[in-house]
Amino acid sequence: MGNTILEIKNVQKIFHTGDKDVEAIRNVNFNVEEGEFISIIGASGCGKTTLLRLIAGLEKKYGGDILLDGKRVEKAGLDRGVIFQDHRLLPWLTVEENLILGLEGKKEELREQVNIYLKKVDLENFEKVYPGQLSGGMAQRVSIARALMRHPRILLLDEPLGALDALTRMNMQTEIGRIREEEKTTMIMVTHDIDEAIYLGDRVVVMKPRPAEVDQIINIEIPRPRLRSGEDFAFYRNSIINIFNHSIMDYAI
């Protein structure tokens, strides 16, 4: 880490619905360093996913600037991979076919890449399986492999574990952390789970209720691998809960 890869400057997003304007994001500012894992956390509907969609280039009209490697983000691109809450694998294609869809190259080379990335997500020998034959956690691991095969500068995760049961979710958090350490990929994850944000994040960006503004940015100074039961972990958890409580009170007033 150390080189700034992404700059978010005075970002605002307003949705125009009929005769009413809805401000979803207001004056958001922070930078992301190469190789960093950023957790964005906030209450449901506060604008976290909208911010992620802006970074991905899926929402094109916005105020301020989002700069990736110094260039303004105005459309989607292969330099940003996105993993959604649902895996979005095509059910009529095998795992291998889903992974190589849209990629160019010789079949032998692509199959070699499939094997490499399936091994990274502990799904070696599952290339001929169809998505319907996978569990939810396995399907999400395939979606992670699919994104990594495109070698994005930034991997964007939109509550990718929200639909999983608690035990599978914890295992997947460990998997994501391990993959990030191996690949050194810059990752930005939206979540509403405080423990998840702390466990994975180098920094946690805490958002205020809608319109989304940055309340605080917290550096997580816990060595890896992290224990969820440690005193340091509890300190950060309580700190973020207190920030949320103050934000809710201010919002109500």
C-alpha positions in Angstrom: 0.0 0.0 0.0 1.0 3.6 -0.3 0.0 4.6 -3.9 -3.4 6.2 -4.2 -5.5 4.3 -6.8 -8.9 5.9 -6.3 -9.9 9.4 -5.3 -13.4 10.3 -4.3 -13.9 14.0 -4.2 -17.0 15.9 -3.1 -19.2 13.2 -4.7 -23.0 13.9 -4.8 -25.8 11.9 -6.4 -29.3 13.1 -6.9 -32.0 10.8 -8.3 -34.8 12.6 -10.3 -38.1 10.8 -9.8 -41.1 12.6 -11.4 -41.4 16.0 -9.8 -39.2 15.0 -6.8 -35.5 15.0 -6.3 -33.9 12.6 -3.9 -30.4 13.2 -2.7 -28.8 9.8 -2.1 -25.1 10.9 -1.6 -23.8 14.2 -0.3 -20.2 15.5 -0.3 -18.4 12.2 0.1 -14.6 12.4 0.2 -11.9 9.7 0.7 -9.0 8.1 -1.1 -8.2 4.4 -1.5 -4.6 3.1 -1.7 -3.4 0.3 -3.9 -3.8 -3.1 -2.2 -6.1 -1.7 0.5 -9.3 -3.2 1.8 -12.0 -0.6 2.5 -15.2 -1.6 4.3 -18.1 0.8 3.8 -20.8 0.4 6.4 -24.0 2.1 7.2 -27.7 1.6 7.8 -29.9 0.0 5.1 -30.9 2.5 2.4 -28.2 5.1 3.4 -26.6 5.1 -0.1 -23.7 2.6 0.3 -24.6 0.6 -2.8 -25.2 3.8 -4.8 -21.7 4.9 -4.0 -20.3 1.5 -5.1 -22.3 1.7 -8.3 -20.8 5.1 -9.0 -17.3 3.7 -8.5 -18.2 0.8 -10.8 -19.4 3.2 -13.5 -22.9 1.7 -13.4 -24.4 5.2 -12.5 -23.0 7.8 -14.9 -24.4 11.1 -13.8 -23.0 12.5 -10.5 -21.5 15.6 -9.0 -17.9 15.8 -7.9 -15.2 13.5 -9.1 -14.3 9.8 -8.9 -10.8 9.4 -10.2 -9.3 6.0 -10.9 -5.6 6.3 -11.7 -6.3 10.0 -12.2 -9.0 9.5 -14.8 -12.7 10.4 -14.1 -15.0 7.4 -13.9 -17.8 7.8 -16.3 -18.6 4.3 -17.4 -18.1 0.6 -16.4 -14.8 -1.0 -17.3 -12.8 -4.2 -16.9 -10.5 -2.4 -14.5 -13.3 -2.7 -11.9 -14.7 -6.1 -11.0 -18.1 -6.3 -9.2 -19.4 -9.0 -7.0 -23.1 -8.7 -6.1 -25.1 -10.3 -3.3 -26.5 -12.8 -5.7 -23.8 -14.7 -7.7 -25.3 -13.9 -11.2 -23.9 -17.0 -12.8 -25.7 -18.2 -15.9 -27.5 -21.4 -15.0 -27.2 -23.0 -18.4 -23.4 -22.7 -18.5 -20.9 -24.8 -16.5 -18.6 -23.2 -13.9 -15.8 -23.2 -16.5 -18.1 -21.6 -19.2 -19.2 -18.9 -16.7 -15.6 -18.1 -15.9 -14.3 -17.7 -19.5 -17.5 -16.0 -20.8 -16.4 -12.9 -22.7 -12.6 -13.6 -22.4 -10.3 -13.8 -25.4 -7.5 -16.3 -25.8 -6.7 -19.9 -26.6 -8.9 -22.5 -25.0 -6.0 -24.3 -23.4 -4.7 -21.1 -21.8 -8.2 -20.1 -20.6 -8.7 -23.6 -19.1 -5.4 -23.3 -17.3 -6.6 -19.9 -15.8 -9.9 -21.6 -14.8 -8.0 -24.2 -12.9 -5.7 -21.7 -11.2 -8.6 -19.5 -10.0 -10.8 -22.4 -9.0 -8.0 -23.7 -6.9 -7.7 -20.2 -5.2 -11.3 -20.4 -4.1 -11.1 -24.1 -3.1 -13.2 -25.4 -5.9 -10.7 -27.4 -7.8 -12.3 -30.0 -10.1 -15.7 -28.2 -10.1 -15.3 -26.8 -13.6 -17.9 -29.0 -15.3 -20.5 -28.5 -12.6 -23.6 -26.3 -13.2 -24.5 -23.4 -10.8 -27.7 -25.2 -9.7 -25.5 -28.0 -8.3 -23.6 -25.6 -6.0 -24.4 -24.3 -2.6 -24.8 -20.6 -2.1 -21.3 -20.2 -0.7 -19.7 -22.2 -3.5 -21.5 -20.1 -6.1 -20.2 -16.9 -4.5 -16.7 -18.4 -4.6 -17.2 -19.0 -8.3 -18.3 -15.3 -8.8 -15.1 -14.2 -6.9 -13.0 -16.4 -9.2 -14.8 -15.0 -12.3 -14.0 -11.4 -11.2 -10.4 -12.2 -10.3 -9.8 -13.8 -13.7 -10.3 -10.4 -15.3 -7.5 -9.0 -13.2 -9.3 -5.8 -12.1 -7.5 -2.9 -10.5 -10.3 -2.7 -7.9 -12.7 -5.4 -6.8 -16.0 -4.0 -5.6 -18.1 -6.2 -3.3 -21.8 -5.3 -2.8 -22.9 -7.2 0.3 -21.7 -10.4 -1.3 -22.3 -12.6 1.8 -25.6 -11.2 2.9 -27.7 -14.2 1.7 -25.5 -16.8 3.4 -26.1 -18.5 6.7 -23.9 -17.4 9.6 -21.3 -20.2 9.6 -20.9 -20.1 5.8 -20.6 -16.3 5.9 -17.7 -16.5 8.5 -15.9 -19.1 6.3 -16.4 -16.9 3.3 -15.0 -13.9 5.1 -11.9 -15.9 5.8 -11.7 -16.9 2.2 -12.0 -13.4 0.9 -9.3 -12.2 3.3 -7.0 -15.0 2.2 -7.6 -14.3 -1.5 -6.9 -10.6 -1.0 -3.6 -11.4 0.7 -2.6 -13.7 -2.1 -3.8 -11.5 -5.0 -2.9 -8.1 -3.5 -6.1 -6.8 -5.1 -7.6 -3.5 -4.0 -11.0 -4.2 -2.6 -14.0 -2.1 -1.5 -16.8 -3.8 0.2 -20.3 -2.5 1.2 -21.8 -4.3 4.2 -24.2 -3.6 7.1 -22.3 -6.2 9.3 -20.0 -4.4 11.7 -18.0 -7.5 12.5 -17.5 -8.3 8.8 -16.3 -4.7 8.2 -13.7 -4.9 11.0 -12.6 -8.4 10.2 -11.8 -7.7 6.6 -11.1 -3.9 6.5 -7.9 -2.0 6.7 -10.2 1.0 7.2 -13.9 1.2 7.9 -15.8 4.1 6.3 -18.9 4.7 8.5 -21.7 6.4 6.6 -24.5 8.6 8.0 -28.1 8.0 7.2 -29.5 9.2 3.9 -28.2 11.3 2.2 -25.0 9.3 2.6 -22.1 11.3 4.1 -18.9 10.1 5.6 -19.3 10.1 9.4 -15.9 8.8 10.3 -13.1 6.7 8.8 -11.5 4.3 11.3 -8.1 2.6 10.8 -8.3 -1.0 12.0 -5.0 -1.6 13.6 -5.4 -5.3 14.4 -2.7 -7.8 13.1 -3.8 -10.5 10.7 -5.1 -13.1 11.0 -7.7 -11.5 13.2 -9.7 -13.0 16.0 -13.3 -11.8 16.4 -13.2 -12.5 20.1 -10.2 -10.4 21.1 -10.3 -7.2 23.2 -9.1 -5.0 20.2 -11.9 -6.4 18.1 -14.5 -5.6 20.7 -13.0 -2.0 21.1 -13.6 -1.3 17.4 -17.0 -2.9 17.4 -18.1 -0.7 20.3 -16.6 2.4 18.7 -18.6 1.9 15.5 -21.8 1.1 17.4 -21.4 4.4 19.3 -20.9 6.3 16.0 -24.1 4.7 14.7 -26.0 5.6 17.8 -24.9 9.3 17.6 -25.8 9.4 13.9 -29.3 8.0 14.5 -29.9 10.5 17.2 -28.7 13.4 15.1 -30.8 12.2 12.1 -33.9 12.0 14.3 -33.4 15.5 15.6 
